[in-house]
Amino acid sequence: MGRKKKEIKEHITRDVLISLLKAGIVLGVAVVAPKTLKVVDDLLYKDEWKKYFPSSIDRATNRLLRKGVVRVVERGNQSVVVISEKGKTELLKYDLEKMEIEKQNQWDKKWRIVIFDVPNKYRKERDYLREKLVNMGFYPFQESVFICPYPCEKEIKFIREVLTIPHEIKYIVADRVENDEDLRKIFKLSVKICPQPTRAPVEQIYF
């Protein structure tokens, strides 16, 4: 009989740990000191966890605990790790960082416009909004007006909720923007050139 193949373990990353917790995968722990956790051994043999080094799971879990991203709750006679309310907010911001607008294969000839009037007390959110819109592919049409040719209503709604300024940001879909030739060039959209109407020849009359 051949030797049993040795399992190759790896270090768990913050993102993987959070993804497993978001999916509802149970992580049982024991509190060994104030704000210090140790993963319960019998859980490490479950499929979702057994590929990772136990010490790696301990370190990642404790880092998230210190940052307030996770907390410990009692379920029955077991202590388990769950994502905290602060953690949920952090995850939304993390998802926001990764968010992109999907480009259409064929442009539907509509413009998506975002306008906003954010008070100075939300200046940090306003500056982030401008930066995020540009990173997502919007063009700064005016100081507080950004334009894009691709559907992105869900993305803009998500941004509004994460930044907690939903009423200050408006999303508009326009069928036409006057003199949009430059915009089409910026977004590398096909510009349909209408043929000039031909004039009927003028008959010359001689007297």
C-alpha positions as CSV (number, residue, x, y, z in Angstrom):
1,M,0.0,0.0,0.0
2,G,1.2,3.5,-0.8
3,R,1.8,6.1,1.8
4,K,-1.1,8.3,2.6
5,K,-0.6,11.7,1.0
6,K,0.3,14.3,3.6
7,E,-2.1,17.2,3.8
8,I,-0.6,20.5,2.8
9,K,-1.8,23.2,5.1
10,E,-1.6,26.9,4.5
11,H,-1.9,30.2,6.3
12,I,-5.4,31.6,6.4
13,T,-5.8,35.2,5.2
14,R,-8.1,37.9,6.7
15,D,-10.3,37.8,3.6
16,V,-10.8,34.0,3.7
17,L,-11.6,34.0,7.4
18,I,-14.2,36.8,6.9
19,S,-15.7,35.1,3.9
20,L,-16.1,31.9,5.9
21,L,-17.7,33.8,8.8
22,K,-20.0,35.7,6.4
23,A,-21.1,32.3,4.9
24,G,-22.2,31.2,8.4
25,I,-19.4,28.7,8.9
26,V,-19.1,28.1,12.7
27,L,-15.8,28.9,14.4
28,G,-15.8,27.8,18.0
29,V,-13.3,29.4,20.4
30,A,-12.2,29.4,23.9
31,V,-11.3,32.6,25.7
32,V,-7.9,32.0,27.2
33,A,-7.2,35.6,28.3
34,P,-8.9,39.0,28.0
35,K,-9.3,39.7,24.3
36,T,-7.4,36.5,23.4
37,L,-9.0,33.5,21.7
38,K,-8.0,30.0,20.9
39,V,-9.8,28.0,18.3
40,V,-11.6,24.8,19.6
41,D,-9.6,21.8,18.4
42,D,-12.5,19.6,17.3
43,L,-13.6,22.3,14.8
44,L,-10.3,22.2,13.0
45,Y,-11.1,18.9,11.5
46,K,-14.1,20.2,9.6
47,D,-13.6,20.6,5.9
48,E,-13.8,24.4,5.9
49,W,-10.9,24.8,8.5
50,K,-8.7,21.7,8.3
51,K,-6.6,23.0,5.4
52,Y,-5.3,25.9,7.5
53,F,-2.7,26.0,10.3
54,P,-4.5,26.2,13.7
55,S,-2.0,28.9,14.8
56,S,-2.8,30.9,11.7
57,I,-6.5,30.8,12.4
58,D,-5.8,31.9,16.0
59,R,-3.7,34.9,14.9
60,A,-6.2,36.0,12.2
61,T,-9.1,35.7,14.6
62,N,-7.4,37.6,17.4
63,R,-6.4,40.4,15.0
64,L,-10.0,40.8,13.9
65,L,-11.2,40.7,17.5
66,R,-8.8,43.5,18.5
67,K,-10.0,45.6,15.6
68,G,-13.6,45.0,16.6
69,V,-14.5,43.3,13.3
70,V,-15.6,40.2,15.1
71,R,-17.0,39.4,18.6
72,V,-17.6,36.3,20.7
73,V,-21.2,35.1,21.5
74,E,-22.5,32.2,23.4
75,R,-24.5,29.6,21.4
76,G,-25.7,26.8,23.7
77,N,-22.7,25.7,25.6
78,Q,-20.2,26.9,23.0
79,S,-18.4,30.2,22.4
80,V,-18.4,31.2,18.7
81,V,-17.0,34.0,16.6
82,V,-19.4,36.2,14.6
83,I,-19.0,39.4,12.6
84,S,-19.8,42.5,14.8
85,E,-21.9,45.5,13.7
86,K,-18.7,47.5,13.2
87,G,-17.3,44.6,11.2
88,K,-20.4,44.6,8.9
89,T,-19.8,48.3,8.2
90,E,-16.1,47.6,7.6
91,L,-17.0,44.8,5.2
92,L,-19.4,47.1,3.3
93,K,-16.5,49.6,2.9
94,Y,-14.2,46.8,1.8
95,D,-16.8,45.6,-0.8
96,L,-17.0,49.2,-1.9
97,E,-13.3,49.4,-2.6
98,K,-13.5,46.4,-4.9
99,M,-16.7,47.5,-6.8
100,E,-16.4,48.2,-10.5
101,I,-18.9,49.1,-13.2
102,E,-19.4,46.5,-15.9
103,K,-19.0,47.8,-19.4
104,Q,-21.6,46.9,-22.0
105,N,-20.6,45.2,-25.2
106,Q,-22.9,47.5,-27.0
107,W,-23.7,51.0,-25.7
108,D,-27.4,51.6,-25.2
109,K,-27.1,55.3,-26.1
110,K,-28.0,56.5,-22.6
111,W,-25.9,58.6,-20.2
112,R,-25.7,57.9,-16.4
113,I,-25.2,61.1,-14.5
114,V,-24.5,61.4,-10.7
115,I,-25.0,64.8,-9.1
116,F,-24.5,65.6,-5.5
117,D,-24.7,68.5,-3.0
118,V,-22.9,67.3,0.1
119,P,-22.5,69.7,3.0
120,N,-19.1,70.6,4.4
121,K,-19.7,68.6,7.5
122,Y,-19.5,65.5,5.3
123,R,-16.4,66.7,3.4
124,K,-14.6,63.5,4.0
125,E,-17.4,61.5,2.4
126,R,-17.7,64.0,-0.4
127,D,-14.0,63.7,-1.3
128,Y,-14.2,60.0,-1.1
129,L,-17.2,60.0,-3.4
130,R,-15.4,62.1,-6.1
131,E,-12.4,59.8,-6.0
132,K,-14.5,56.6,-6.1
133,L,-16.5,57.8,-9.1
134,V,-13.4,58.6,-11.1
135,N,-11.9,55.2,-10.1
136,M,-15.1,53.5,-11.3
137,G,-14.8,55.2,-14.7
138,F,-16.9,58.3,-14.4
139,Y,-15.9,61.5,-16.1
140,P,-16.0,64.8,-14.0
141,F,-18.5,66.8,-16.1
142,Q,-18.6,69.6,-13.6
143,E,-17.4,69.9,-10.0
144,S,-20.3,67.9,-8.5
145,V,-21.6,66.3,-11.7
146,F,-20.1,63.0,-13.0
147,I,-21.1,61.1,-16.1
148,C,-20.8,57.6,-17.4
149,P,-22.3,55.7,-20.3
150,Y,-22.9,52.3,-18.5
151,P,-25.7,51.2,-16.2
152,C,-24.7,51.6,-12.5
153,E,-27.8,52.3,-10.5
154,K,-27.2,49.5,-8.0
155,E,-23.6,50.6,-7.5
156,I,-24.6,54.2,-6.8
157,K,-27.3,53.1,-4.4
158,F,-24.7,51.0,-2.6
159,I,-22.3,53.9,-2.4
160,R,-25.0,56.2,-0.9
161,E,-25.9,53.7,1.8
162,V,-22.3,53.0,2.8
163,L,-21.4,56.7,3.0
164,T,-24.7,57.3,4.9
165,I,-25.6,60.3,2.7
166,P,-28.4,58.9,0.6
167,H,-30.3,62.1,0.1
168,E,-27.4,64.2,-1.1
169,I,-26.6,62.0,-4.1
170,K,-28.9,61.7,-7.2
171,Y,-28.7,59.3,-10.0
172,I,-30.0,60.3,-13.5
173,V,-30.4,58.4,-16.7
174,A,-30.5,60.7,-19.7
175,D,-31.3,59.9,-23.3
176,R,-29.4,62.8,-24.7
177,V,-26.6,65.1,-23.6
178,E,-26.1,68.1,-25.8
179,N,-22.9,68.1,-27.9
180,D,-21.7,64.8,-26.5
181,E,-19.2,64.1,-29.2
182,D,-16.3,64.8,-26.8
183,L,-17.8,62.5,-24.2
184,R,-18.1,59.7,-26.8
185,K,-14.4,60.1,-27.6
186,I,-13.4,60.0,-23.9
187,F,-15.3,56.8,-23.4
188,K,-14.3,55.4,-26.8
189,L,-17.8,55.0,-27.9
190,S,-18.7,54.6,-31.6
191,V,-19.8,57.9,-33.0
192,K,-22.4,57.5,-35.8
193,I,-21.8,60.1,-38.4
194,C,-25.0,61.0,-40.2
195,P,-24.5,61.6,-44.0
196,Q,-25.0,65.1,-45.1
197,P,-28.1,65.5,-47.2
198,T,-27.4,65.9,-50.9
199,R,-28.7,69.0,-52.5
200,A,-30.5,68.8,-55.8
201,P,-28.6,70.4,-58.6
202,V,-29.7,73.9,-59.4
203,E,-30.7,74.3,-62.9
204,Q,-29.1,77.3,-64.5
205,I,-31.3,79.4,-66.6
206,Y,-29.9,81.8,-69.1
207,F,-31.7,84.8,-70.5
